[in-house]
Amino acid sequence: MDEIAVVEMERQEKTKDLHCKSKGFDIYSNTTIIIFLALSLVTLLILFDFQALHTPISSSSLKSWSFQKWEKLCKTNYDSGNYSSKLNEMTSKLRDSVTFLPLKDWRFKPREGHTWFMSTIEDTIEDDEVEYLYFPSEASKGRILCLSARDRRDGGNNFYGLAWPESLPTNATFMEGLTYVSDTYYDYNNLFHAVTAMLPFVGWYKRKGCEKPSRWVLFHWGELRTGMVTWLQKLMEATYEDDLKLETFETGNGLLCFEKAVVMRHNMGRMGQEKKREAYDLMRCKARAFCNVSQPEKVLNINGKLVPVIRLTLLMRKGPRSFKNESVVIQIFQRECEKVEGCKLTAIHSEDLSFCDQVSLMSSTDIVASPHGAQLTNQVLMDRGSSVMEFFPRGWKELAGVGQFAHHWVASASGMRHEGAWWDQQGDNICPPAESDRCFKYFKGAQVGHNETYFAEWSRRVINQVKTDKLDHVSTESHINSNICSCG
């Protein structure tokens, strides 16, 4: 009996020992599995993060991991007491895994057909719209854009990277709201080039519901810029009904991560013609509202007959590319204007006008005649279908290249009618082609002469064409749709 009892006790001890070992193994296994899964996840996220900056991102890419979901998973399956430390460890690894690359990729040259600004990321392309990047998005796997970009001389010394909002790089400052990021091959002080860089943002703003940017970041070849030409800054402030805030990267240590960011790096790029005109319509409408400009009188009642008002503006310049003899030019246009009932001439220097003065003047202008120059960008403030006459100094036709057609392009994009140009042919012979670069520097800022016969015939033709068009649409209503200030 004692022997049987001893055997039974030994059997129970073995069973108890086996049960304890099994229980201990279960606890150990659960802990090991949780840690293994956590480390595996971190490794995968690091690999995804690195890969995304070097390869195109497809629409089927995995969405970013939700830290809230991971936290819930850990709490449910792992309550051993060091959950917080493990989560902090993973977050730290993700934070340190952000890869920063130069904004300007020196491997590529501009116009090579390859993007050299943020070169590892592909654009979002929509039909008839400008190419753009948006963060966070499915393409970025939910990550946001981070920039360290104080350098104003070398875009290769400015950097970008993508990070999850929950694991920003060490010492980064989180910037709330929407940020506009622009890179242009040209600059923001030449009015024509600056307008073409800003237009895509206005178009994006209009079709995305008019969400205002909290700040702008401007780059030229990846180099930071902290200003733009005053006229355009005023136009942007009018369009967005807010002050223009340009980022200087003086916050914190200069490493900024943006809650939301849209990046434009191709100027107008693939933007369709009608989309460009809609964006110009919005800017025109907003500028008139900002400057409290009322609609001008469009018809006159002369002896019981409705006569359309034709407003002709000679927009003069001082200094380079000004008319050699302004008074004669004014007389020629005045004479032709007086021959047409309802025609009114204004001759004025753009330098003497404030931004709102220019908006008011151009809002009531049907024909603008002006030498080639920045002041001619004012044409975008006229009603669609208005006319533009342009004048060039000696040497431009032969030496200036395609740049002389800049305001022709602006007219087309904004819905104006470019009535052609006149190139001064008086003066010394043009120098040989081999010296064209040196010669153009001489001719670039030269004054513009005149040809009385040509100017008279040209102005007469344009004035009469505008009169004919207006007779077909005699109305007190605006030429443009009344809802152009709306979004969507």
Secondary structure, DSSP 4 states (H G I P E B T S, - for coil): -HHHHHHHHHHHHHHHHHHHHHHHHHHHHHHHHHHHHHHHHHHHHHHHHHHHTTS---TTSPPPPPHHHHHHHHHHH--SS-HHHHHHHHHHHHHHT---EESB-TTS-TTSSS--BSTTSPPB--TTS--BEEESSTTTTT-EEEEE---SS-GGG-EEEEE-GGGPPTT-EEEEEEEEEEEESS-SSSHHHHHHHHHHHHHHHHHTT-PPPSEEEEEETTEEE----HHHHHHHHHHHTS---B--S-STTSEEEEEEEEEE-STTTT--HHHHHHHHHHHHHHHHHHTTPPPPP-EEEETTEEEE-EEEEEEE-SSTT-BTTHHHHHHHHHHHHHTSTTEEEEEEEGGG--HHHHHHHHHT-SEEEEESSGGGGGGGGSPTT-EEEEEE-TTHHHHSGGGGGHHHHHHHHHT-EEEEEEE---SSPPPPGGGHHHHHHHHTT--B---HHHHHHHHHHHHHHHHHHHHTT--SS-SS-TTTT---
